[in-house]
Amino acid sequence: MAKGRILFVNQEIVPFSPESELAVMGRYLPAKVQEMGREIRVFMPKFCEVNDRKHQLHEVIRLSGMNLIVNNCDRQLIIKVGSIPSARMQVYFIDNEEYAIHGGSMLNGRHQPLPDTDERLLFFGRGTLEAVRKLAWQPHLINFSGWISAMIPFYLRRINKENAFFSGTKMVITLVDDHFNGPIGGDLERKMKTDNATAKDLRLYGENNYLGLMKAAITYSHGVIIGSPKAHPELVAYAKENKRSVLDYIDDRDEFYARINKFYDSIVGVSKFEN
């Protein structure tokens, strides 16, 4: 196994999020990969329920302060960091006062996206990659999970057009049981245009719901991990029909994580991981 640098972008992580299938994987997969010799960085959204004092979060001044333009408005990017001592793992948080997310989710009581969800997706996707670039830490591979992270592929492509920092970086999406109801709030297509979305981008992200969002992310990814037996069957079928490299789910967590680690080698290539 080659080593290499893996960026994890997770929607939920225990203990910062309530325990769920996604949050458990967000906690233990990066730790396992790190134990196997990889270098990792881990990012997630800063939900309001993540208490700064309880989790001993502090702002990373050298990464914060950048303004991102979303829907023609300046939004300040705030980066905080906390740690999971038992795993020797740091977690970086993407934060912004205007986009503060309450309840540990961007869904209402009817399991529908909140207003301005489109802007929150854009801010989190771009903010994560901009923070990684300011870290001057170039990942060989990005493994993103949860629909909140679904704009990562769009921004990786956009940023690469302007800056070669992520040149050669591969993308893997993990599919889990995180389906929501109804359309994404706002006007995603118009706001993507302000970030120089191509006609192809707009076609892919034009289906303004959960399946459309995730299908677009799959299309731009190099590999797909089926992270749950309850992952949406239409997405699993879409990944296989479009000939993406797919790693199927198994129940044994340790064995599954070991297979994921080898899957990264198959996506990036051992020789490239060693660079």
Secondary structure by P-SEA (a helix, b strand, c coil): cbbbbbbbbcccccccccccaaaaaaccaaaaaaaacccbbbbbcccccccccccccccccccccbbbbcccbbbbbbbbbbbcccccbbbbbbbbcccccccccccccccccccaaaaaaaaaaaaaaaaaaaacccccbbbbccccccaaaaaaaaaaacccccccbbbbbbbccccccccccccaaaaaaaacccaaaaaaaccccaaaaaaaaaaaccccccccccccaaaaaaaaaaccbbbbbbccaaaaaaaaaaaaaaacccccccc
